[in-house]
Amino acid sequence: MGETVFKTIDTLLESVQNETNDPEQSFKLRTARQLIVLLHERHIAGQDALADVDIDQKSVANLRQLGYFD
């Protein structure tokens, strides 16, 4: 799950946000975009933490398959 996934989601939300004239819907979309940024930051922090941990290769392979390692 690289940065491109988060960027793709944000781009999709942004395009819908730009097309709406409803302030309530725009607020919800803007909030969703902010949450995507938060999730991306947490994902990066998790990857950094995992990179610093000494774990066996099987666990690394499992985490990679789940998308925690690029």
C-alpha positions in Angstrom: 0.0 0.0 0.0 2.2 2.8 -1.2 1.7 6.5 -1.3 0.0 6.1 -4.7 -3.0 4.4 -3.1 -3.5 7.3 -0.7 -2.9 9.8 -3.4 -5.4 8.1 -5.7 -8.1 8.1 -3.0 -7.4 11.8 -2.3 -7.6 12.7 -6.0 -10.9 10.9 -6.3 -12.4 12.6 -3.3 -11.0 16.0 -4.5 -12.6 15.6 -7.9 -16.0 14.9 -6.3 -15.5 17.8 -3.8 -14.8 20.2 -6.7 -18.0 19.2 -8.4 -20.4 19.6 -5.5 -22.2 22.8 -4.6 -23.6 21.4 -1.4 -21.6 22.8 1.6 -22.5 19.8 3.8 -21.2 17.3 1.2 -18.1 19.4 0.6 -17.4 19.4 4.4 -17.8 15.6 4.5 -15.4 15.2 1.5 -12.9 17.6 3.0 -13.0 15.7 6.3 -12.5 12.4 4.4 -9.5 13.9 2.6 -8.0 15.0 6.0 -8.5 11.5 7.3 -6.7 10.0 4.3 -3.7 12.2 5.2 -3.8 11.0 8.8 -4.0 7.3 7.6 -1.0 7.9 5.3 1.0 9.4 8.1 0.2 6.5 10.4 1.0 4.0 7.7 4.5 5.6 7.2 5.1 5.6 10.9 4.2 2.0 11.1 6.5 1.1 8.2 9.3 3.0 9.9 8.7 1.2 13.2 8.7 -2.2 11.5 11.9 -1.4 9.7 13.6 -0.8 13.0 12.4 -4.1 14.6 14.4 -7.3 14.4 11.9 -9.9 13.2 12.2 -13.3 11.4 11.9 -13.6 7.6 8.6 -15.5 7.8 7.0 -12.6 9.7 8.5 -10.1 7.2 7.0 -12.1 4.3 3.6 -12.1 6.0 3.7 -8.4 6.7 4.8 -7.7 3.2 1.9 -9.8 1.8 -0.5 -7.8 4.0 0.9 -4.5 2.6 2.9 -3.3 5.6 6.2 -3.4 3.7 6.7 -2.1 0.2 
